[in-house]
Structure formats: structure tokens, C-alpha cells
Amino acid sequence: AMEDVSAKFVSQKISRTRWRPLPAAALQPPDLFATGSWDNEDNRISIWSAGDLGSSGLNGEYHGEPRLLCDIQHSGDVMDMQFLDQERIVVASSTGTVTVFRHHQNNQTLSANHRWEKAHYHVDQDTSCGGAACTGVVCNNPEIVTVGEDGRINLFRADQKDAVRTIDNADSSTLHAVTFLRTTEILTVNSIGQLKIWDLRQQRNEPSQIFSLAGDRVPLHCVDRHPNQQHIVATGGQDGMLSIWDIRQGTMPVSLLNAHEAEMWEVHFHPSDPDHLFTCSEDGSLWHWDTSTNVSEKPSFLHQGGRSTAYLSHSTINQSVVSAWLSNDPTKDRMEITNLIPNQTLSVNSLDVLGPCLVYGTDAEAIYVNRQLFA
């Protein structure tokens, strides 16, 4: 299905790619996405049009590469980014600063709307070199949560100058990523293999629950929560393994799945079809994990590049109650894993999925859009 993918070479290493969210009632596929770069002399935030679907070709194929609408310089590496709403993007910097950029659609420009200087810092906020990388950001408009190398958690509101809440020594190790579990609770992952839940209603500066990988304390780099079943959480880390957690039970993952051969940088459940999960890695691969029930009818096939399709068991007892991600009856059914980019060699740093569309960015200085994920 590689012919459905359009590439755009952008002469900067891309650290983050994000679809602009669609309005609630929208039926059309996503049309705009943002990228952030890293490890370049001049890093940028860019807004792209995904191109036209079916602009030529009789079968509605996709033609035309992504088109740059506007961009703006960004100080430091872009460590993470997320749309706050249709117009604003929150960006985490390696300098420790968090910036809200506004996309002005009438004249296609970007401007810095608000900035929290050194939201993360090592010594104190006032020293010139004391910034600590802000590694993760998550938004639930108007709230913005950031985490950093300094083990700090900040809660900001889009319209307020100062942090609403800061947990200074939330973690003694680096926090790598954060996501909302519910509107009042967040999940963080850290560099010693721990997943922690924080209840923002509590004044205590301690997590309400701590989960951890047994044994090796492998750094966790990314986390995502199942969109419908909030107790199911996926994480990925330095060893490339995919861990699935059920936060209702135990303190360890319910399943560990062999995945990439190097660091897993991002994991995303498909927001509207969470039987599908996507992961990307330093090893240059981007995997589509499919636990939807019709897998058994699909033909088995070999990936290009020699890695065979891995069939992992899952049960289909009652899909609405028992998530495929938590089941373990090997006789019933299988999970299919496909590497969507078989021959990529450099790191795939970021991916985002929305509707039928996938966007991903690499250290090969390119962004890729697949408009027909499920074709």
C-alpha cells in the first residue's frame, strides 16, 4: 500500500507530527497538520495542507504532496507538541520553555501567542543556562499539562500567565511523557520504567498509583490511553517493547509484546477505532497493530525485509466488554502486525492518526502522509 503514501522532503529532522483536530461534527478527513523539528540550526513549527484527495484519478486516489502553508522559528528542539484547539498549538522545547502558537487561517501565518519561559529548569528559573528540557505536553482545553527532564509537572491554563499548579519534585528521574487519564487525572512515564497516576484534585504532591516494569527498569518514552476504555494504557520504551497495562489491576503490565529493535518513540491508539494501534521507532519502522476481530480471515503474509507477520493471540469473547488488548486466550484469534514502512533506515520520531489518515516524520528530513490507512 506504499503507493497511497506521499512524501515531502523538508531539509529538517522532524521530531513531531500532529493532525489538526476536526470540529466535532466534521465528516471530512483531516486536512491540516503541524510539524516540529529538532537537531537543526534553525528549528521550526510548520503548518501543512495534507493535499487533495481524489483531485485526479478516477478511483479517488490521492495525488499531490503536502504543501507548506506557514512556518515560524522555534527556539530549541521541539520535544513535543499538541493542538489545544483548531487554531492553537502548544509546543514543548528542549530549553524548558512552553509556547502556545496561533495559526491565523485568514492570512496563513503563525505567531507566538503565549510563552511560559523555563517552565522546566534544573537549578532555578533565573539562571541563564538552567533550563531543563520540557519532554511532554498534553492538552484538554483550556488546561495544559507539561512534564520535563527536571521531574517537574506543571498545570497551566491557556489564558493564565502563571502555572495553576506545579508539582516540583514529582519524580526523581526524567519524566518522558504525559497523557490525560480523565479530566482530573494524568499519567506520566519516566526513565526508570514507571507509570504513575496523578490526581490533580489532590493537594498532595504524590502519585495516587505507581506501576512499574518488572526487573530491568527500562526507560519508558511514550504513553497513550485507550480512547473508550480508560483503564487500558499502552506504553513504549527504550527496548522497543509494547506494554499494555490495566490500571484496575496489579502494578505490572498485563502484556509485554515484542516490537521494535530500538527505542519506541510514540504509541497511539486510533482515536475512533482503538482496535488499531500504531507505534514508531528509532529502528526506522512504523507498526500497525490490528486486533480487530476479522483478522483470522486475512491472508498471512511476509513483510518485506524478512520479518514475518507476528500473530499474537487474543480472544473475541465479548468485544464490547473484554478488550482485545487485555485478552489472552490463544485458541480464539490473532493480532496482525504490519510494518508500514519496510525499508526506512533512520528513526521514525513521531506519528499521528486521525480518521483514515496517518502522518509521520523522520530523521531522514521527510514527512509522509498516508490518506488511506484502511484501504
C-alpha positions, 0 to 999 in steps of 0.5 A: 500500500506504499503507493497511497503514501506521499512524501515531502522532503523538508531539509529538517529532522522532524521530531513531531507530527500532529493532525489538526483536530476536526470540529466535532461534527466534521465528516471530512478527513483531516486536512491540516497538520503541524510539524516540529523539528529538532537537531537543526540550526534553525528549528521550526513549527510548520503548518501543512495542507495534507493535499487533495484527495481524489483531485485526479484519478478516477478511483479517488486516489490521492495525488499531490504532496503536502504543501507548506502553508506557514512556518515560524522559528522555534527556539530549541528542539521541539520535544513535543507538541499538541493542538489545544484547539483548531487554531492553537498549538502548544509546543514543548522545547528542549530549553524548558520553555512552553509556547502556545502558537496561533495559526491565523487561517485568514492570512496563513501565518503563525505567531507566538501567542503565549510563552511560559519561559523555563517552565522546566529548569534544573537549578532555578528559573533565573539562571541563564543556562538552567533550563531543563528540557520540557519532554511532554505536553498534553492538552484538554482545553483550556488546561495544559499539562507539561512534564520535563527532564527536571521531574517537574509537572506543571498545570497551566491554563491557556489564558493564565500567565502563571502555572495553576499548579506545579508539582516540583519534585514529582519524580526523581528521574526524567519524566518522558511523557504525559497523557490525560487519564480523565479530566482530573487525572494524568499519567506520566512515564519516566526513565526508570520504567514507571507509570504513575497516576496523578490526581490533580484534585489532590493537594498532595504532591504524590502519585495516587498509583505507581506501576512499574516494569518488572526487573530491568527498569527500562526507560519508558518514552511514550504513553497513550490511553485507550480512547473508550476504555480508560483503564487500558494504557499502552506504553513504549520504551527504550527496548522497543517493547509494547506494554499494555497495562490495566490500571484496575489491576496489579502494578505490572503490565498485563502484556509485554509484546515484542516490537521494535529493535530500538527505542519506541518513540510514540504509541497511539491508539486510533482515536475512533477505532482503538482496535488499531494501534500504531507505534514508531521507532528509532529502528526506522519502522512504523507498526500497525497493530490490528486486533480487530476481530476479522483478522483470522480471515486475512491472508498471512503474509511476509513483510518485506525485509524478512520479518514475518507477520507476528500473530499474537493471540487474543480472544473475541469473547465479548468485544464490547466488554473484554478488550482485545488488548487485555485478552489472552486466550490463544485458541480464539484469534490473532493480532496482525502486525504490519510494518508500514514502512519496510525499508526506512533506515533512520528513526521514525520520531513521531506519528499521528492518526486521525480518521483514515489518515496517518502522518509521520516524520523522520530523521531522514528530513521527510514527512509522509502522509498516508490518506488511506490507512484502511484501504 
